[in-house]
Amino acid sequence: MPANKNALIRYKTIDNCLRKRYRPWTLKDLVDACSEALYDMEGISKGVSVRTVQGDIQMMRSDKLGYNAPIEVYDHKYYRYADSDYSIMDMPMSQNDYEVMQEAVDMLRQLEDFDQFSEMADVVNRLQDKLAISRNNRKPIIHFDSVPNLKGIRLLNPLYNHIARKQTLRIMYQSFSARNPTEFIICPYLLKEFRNRWFLFGSKASNLLLYNLALDRIQSVEPVDVPFRENPDFDPEHFFDDVIGVSKNIKNTPRRIKFWASREQSKYIKTKPLHRSQQLIRENPEDGSCIFRIDVVINVEMYSVFMTYGPGIRVIYPKSAVKYMRDKLKQALDQYEEADDEKE
């Protein structure tokens, strides 16, 4: 647990104690209260030192966090607030504090459809109410795509916990092309989202073969008593550096892809690259069209991105990618030609 979060719990505990003026508070009393709060809230059982609480009091007294708490010692032993109405929880919120908090709340609201953030809903609502009271309410100015009731989302929270605990899993999985589900004994490593669809990356426990399982095709998940194994060839930080989407095997290597883009589409592609490796090779001054290159693993997601640009993009290298695009576009054209023969 980050130390700053523990410190905030201690500050709030000390504040709660000093607001209770019906009893005197010694330094030992504050140490005990902080230790109990950390155990109740975070499961930390080692307790808090006297020096830590003394440092907390000095921090609360200072203006480093904006508290300037009027903590005084009386009778050379007891602590209290010199101002009986003071509390760090009642500090006025600055305009900058309000704007930062409001943006945080707006962004957190975009996560409410996901199970692993469901416990935050009440906190977010209370924050929103507090902000509405503090300042005139306004409409959100940030919005993210989200798909409510997305199939497989219910698995995000348990899978996240299994990954954190390095728990080997038995997963029953049925792909779109399979008639019956298949059992996988998987060591899970990573959850990844692509276009509002979530995927689990993990290695088969027996041979460390890497699998990519779509959450919406997983039928069941249960822990198994099989030793968890790390895959030394899977680096979640850099595994996706050379790929568009999620389809990639450990031994896949990137290829150089060259493509032509029309003047209109080039404007978008320049400002929003298809991949981080994208480079402009040449710009045609006559019609404004451009030739770009990217270095990526060739997969279905790459082709689907190219397809979204329609006639505004043409792959020119390598030949295998040119053939794939030509065949798929011909199939699409055939579909429309057949539709012309159908009666309305």
C-alpha positions in Angstrom: 0.0 0.0 0.0 1.5 3.4 -0.9 2.7 5.3 2.1 0.9 8.5 1.2 -2.5 6.7 1.4 -1.6 5.3 4.9 -0.6 8.8 5.9 -4.0 10.2 4.8 -5.6 7.6 7.0 -3.5 8.6 9.9 -4.2 12.3 9.4 -7.9 11.6 9.3 -7.7 9.5 12.4 -5.8 12.1 14.3 -8.3 14.7 13.2 -11.2 12.5 14.4 -9.6 12.1 17.8 -8.8 15.8 18.3 -12.3 16.8 17.5 -13.6 14.6 20.3 -12.9 17.1 23.1 -14.8 15.1 25.8 -11.6 13.2 26.5 -7.9 14.0 26.7 -5.6 12.6 24.0 -2.0 11.6 24.8 0.5 10.8 22.2 0.1 7.1 23.0 -3.6 7.4 22.5 -3.1 8.8 19.0 -0.6 6.1 18.2 -3.0 3.4 19.3 -5.9 5.0 17.3 -3.8 5.2 14.1 -2.6 1.6 14.5 -6.2 0.4 14.9 -7.4 2.4 11.9 -4.7 1.1 9.6 -5.5 -2.5 10.8 -9.3 -2.0 10.2 -9.0 -0.3 6.9 -5.9 -1.8 5.3 -5.1 -5.0 7.3 -1.8 -3.6 8.5 -0.9 -5.2 11.8 2.6 -4.0 12.5 1.3 -0.8 14.2 2.5 2.8 14.0 5.5 4.2 15.7 5.5 7.2 18.0 7.9 9.0 15.7 5.5 8.5 12.8 2.6 10.1 14.6 4.8 13.0 15.8 5.8 13.6 12.2 2.1 13.4 11.2 1.3 16.1 13.7 4.0 18.3 12.5 2.8 17.8 8.9 -0.8 18.7 9.9 0.5 21.8 11.6 2.4 23.0 8.6 1.0 24.5 5.4 2.6 21.8 3.1 -0.8 20.1 2.7 -2.7 23.3 3.4 -4.0 22.1 6.8 -2.3 24.6 9.1 -4.0 22.6 11.9 -4.0 24.5 15.2 -2.8 21.5 17.3 -1.6 22.4 20.7 -0.2 20.5 23.7 -1.7 21.3 27.2 -0.6 20.2 30.6 2.6 19.1 28.9 0.9 15.8 27.9 -2.4 16.1 26.0 -3.2 17.2 22.4 -6.2 19.1 21.1 -7.3 21.7 18.6 -6.9 25.2 19.9 -10.0 26.0 17.7 -12.8 23.7 18.8 -14.5 24.0 15.5 -11.5 23.1 13.4 -11.3 20.0 11.2 -9.1 19.1 8.2 -12.3 17.8 6.6 -13.8 21.3 6.7 -11.1 23.1 4.8 -12.4 25.5 2.0 -11.8 24.2 -1.5 -9.8 26.4 -3.9 -10.9 26.9 -7.4 -8.0 24.8 -8.7 -8.8 22.0 -6.2 -12.4 22.1 -7.4 -11.5 21.9 -11.1 -9.1 19.0 -10.5 -11.6 17.1 -8.4 -14.4 17.7 -10.9 -12.4 16.3 -13.8 -11.4 13.3 -11.7 -15.1 12.6 -10.9 -16.1 13.0 -14.6 -13.5 10.5 -15.6 -14.3 8.0 -12.8 -18.0 8.1 -13.9 -16.9 6.6 -17.2 -15.8 3.4 -15.3 -19.1 2.8 -13.5 -20.2 0.1 -16.0 -17.2 -2.1 -15.1 -17.6 -4.5 -12.2 -14.1 -3.9 -10.7 -15.1 -0.2 -10.1 -18.6 -0.9 -8.8 -17.5 -0.3 -5.2 -16.4 3.2 -6.2 -19.9 4.2 -7.3 -21.0 5.4 -3.8 -17.7 7.3 -3.3 -18.0 9.0 -6.7 -21.6 10.0 -5.9 -20.6 11.5 -2.6 -17.7 13.4 -4.2 -20.1 14.7 -6.9 -22.6 15.9 -4.2 -19.8 17.6 -2.2 -18.5 19.4 -5.4 -22.0 20.5 -6.3 -22.4 22.1 -2.9 -19.0 23.7 -3.1 -19.4 25.2 -6.5 -22.1 25.7 -9.1 -22.7 22.4 -10.8 -21.7 22.1 -14.5 -22.0 19.4 -17.2 -19.0 17.1 -17.8 -16.5 18.2 -20.4 -14.7 14.8 -20.8 -16.4 11.7 -22.2 -15.1 8.2 -22.9 -16.6 5.4 -24.9 -18.3 2.8 -22.8 -20.5 -0.2 -23.6 -22.9 -1.0 -20.7 -23.7 -4.7 -20.0 -20.8 -5.8 -22.2 -20.6 -9.6 -22.1 -17.6 -10.8 -20.1 -17.2 -7.6 -18.0 -18.3 -9.5 -14.9 -15.0 -11.5 -15.1 -12.8 -8.4 -15.0 -12.8 -8.1 -11.2 -12.1 -11.8 -10.4 -9.5 -12.1 -13.1 -7.7 -9.0 -11.9 -7.5 -10.5 -8.4 -6.3 -13.8 -9.7 -3.5 -12.1 -11.7 -2.5 -10.1 -8.7 -2.3 -13.2 -6.5 -0.5 -15.3 -9.2 -3.3 -17.9 -9.1 -3.4 -20.6 -11.8 -6.9 -21.0 -13.3 -9.0 -23.6 -15.0 -10.9 -21.8 -17.8 -13.7 -23.2 -20.0 -13.5 -21.4 -23.3 -15.6 -21.6 -26.4 -14.5 -19.7 -29.5 -17.0 -18.5 -32.1 -15.9 -21.4 -34.4 -16.0 -24.2 -31.8 -19.0 -26.4 -31.2 -17.9 -27.3 -27.7 -15.9 -25.5 -25.0 -12.2 -26.3 -24.4 -10.5 -26.5 -21.0 -7.4 -24.4 -20.4 -5.1 -24.5 -17.4 -3.7 -21.0 -17.6 -1.3 -18.9 -15.6 -2.9 -15.5 -16.1 -0.6 -12.4 -16.7 -2.5 -9.5 -18.2 -5.9 -8.0 -19.0 -6.1 -5.9 -22.2 -8.9 -3.9 -23.8 -9.2 -3.2 -27.5 -12.2 -1.5 -29.1 -14.5 -2.2 -26.1 -13.6 -5.9 -25.9 -11.4 -7.4 -23.2 -8.8 -10.1 -23.5 -6.9 -12.2 -21.0 -3.3 -13.1 -21.8 -1.8 -16.1 -20.1 0.4 -19.1 -20.6 -0.6 -22.8 -20.5 0.7 -24.1 -17.3 2.2 -27.3 -18.8 4.3 -25.7 -21.6 4.1 -21.9 -21.2 2.4 -21.5 -24.6 0.9 -18.1 -24.7 -2.9 -17.7 -25.2 -5.1 -14.8 -25.8 -8.7 -15.4 -24.6 -11.6 -13.0 -25.2 -13.5 -12.5 -22.0 -16.9 -12.7 -23.8 -16.1 -16.3 -24.8 -15.1 -17.5 -21.4 -17.8 -19.7 -19.8 -16.2 -20.4 -16.4 -13.2 -19.6 -14.3 -12.0 -21.4 -11.2 -8.7 -21.6 -9.3 -6.7 -24.8 -9.4 -3.9 -26.2 -7.3 -1.3 -26.0 -10.0 2.0 -24.1 -9.6 1.9 -20.7 -11.1 4.6 -20.2 -13.8 6.0 -17.0 -15.2 6.7 -16.8 -18.9 10.2 -15.2 -19.3 9.4 -14.4 -22.9 6.2 -12.4 -22.2 6.9 -8.7 -21.2 3.5 -7.0 -20.6 5.1 -3.6 -20.8 6.5 -4.0 -24.3 4.7 -7.0 -25.8 2.3 -4.7 -27.7 4.8 -2.1 -28.9 4.9 -3.6 -32.4 1.2 -4.6 -32.8 -2.1 -3.1 -33.6 -4.8 -4.7 -31.5 -4.2 -7.9 -29.5 -3.4 -10.7 -32.0 0.3 -11.6 -31.6 2.3 -14.7 -30.6 5.6 -14.4 -28.7 7.7 -15.4 -31.8 6.0 -13.0 -34.2 8.2 -10.3 -35.6 7.1 -7.0 -37.1 7.1 -6.4 -40.9 7.4 -3.1 -42.7 4.1 -2.1 -44.2 3.8 0.6 -46.8 0.6 2.2 -47.8 -0.8 5.1 -49.9 -3.3 7.4 -48.5 -5.5 10.0 -50.3 -5.2 13.7 -49.6 -8.2 13.7 -47.3 -7.3 10.6 -45.3 -3.6 11.7 -45.1 -4.8 14.7 -43.0 -6.3 12.3 -40.4 -3.4 9.8 -40.5 -0.8 12.5 -40.0 -2.5 13.7 -36.8 -3.6 10.3 -35.6 -1.0 7.7 -36.6 -2.1 4.1 -37.2 0.8 3.0 -35.0 3.7 4.6 -33.0 6.2 3.5 -35.7 4.4 5.4 -38.5 6.6 7.6 -40.7 5.8 9.7 -43.7 7.9 8.5 -46.7 6.7 10.8 -49.4 4.0 13.4 -50.1 2.7 14.0 -53.6 2.6 17.8 -54.2 0.2 17.3 -57.2 -2.7 15.7 -55.4 -1.7 15.8 -51.7 -1.7 12.1 -51.3 1.0 10.5 -49.1 2.9 7.2 -48.7 3.4 6.1 -45.1 5.1 3.1 -43.5 4.6 1.3 -40.2 6.5 -1.6 -38.7 4.0 -4.0 -37.1 3.1 -7.6 -36.7 0.7 -8.4 -39.5 -2.7 -9.5 -38.0 -6.4 -9.2 -38.5 -6.7 -6.0 -36.5 -4.2 -4.3 -38.8 -6.2 -5.3 -41.8 -9.5 -4.2 -40.1 -8.0 -0.7 -39.4 -7.0 -0.4 -43.1 -10.5 -1.5 -44.1 -12.1 1.4 -42.1 -10.5 3.9 -44.5 -12.2 2.4 -47.5 -10.9 3.7 -50.8 -8.8 6.3 -49.0 -6.0 3.8 -48.3 -4.2 1.3 -50.5 -1.6 -1.1 -49.1 1.4 -1.2 -51.5 3.8 -3.5 -49.6 4.4 -6.4 -48.8 2.8 -8.4 -51.6 1.1 -10.8 -49.2 -0.7 -7.9 -47.5 -1.7 -6.4 -50.9 -3.2 -9.7 -51.9 -5.1 -10.1 -48.7 -6.6 -6.6 -49.0 -7.5 -7.1 -52.6 -9.2 -10.4 -52.0 -11.2 -9.1 -49.0 -12.3 -6.0 -50.9 -13.3 -8.1 -53.9 -15.4 -10.3 -51.6 -17.1 -7.1 -50.3 -17.7 -5.9 -53.8 -19.2 -9.3 -54.7 -21.6 -9.0 -51.8 -23.0 -5.7 -53.1 -23.2 -7.0 -56.7 -25.3 -9.9 -55.4 -27.4 -7.5 -53.5 -28.3 -5.6 -56.7 -29.9 -8.8 -58.0 -32.1 -9.2 -55.0 -35.7 -7.9 -54.9 -36.6 -5.3 -52.3 
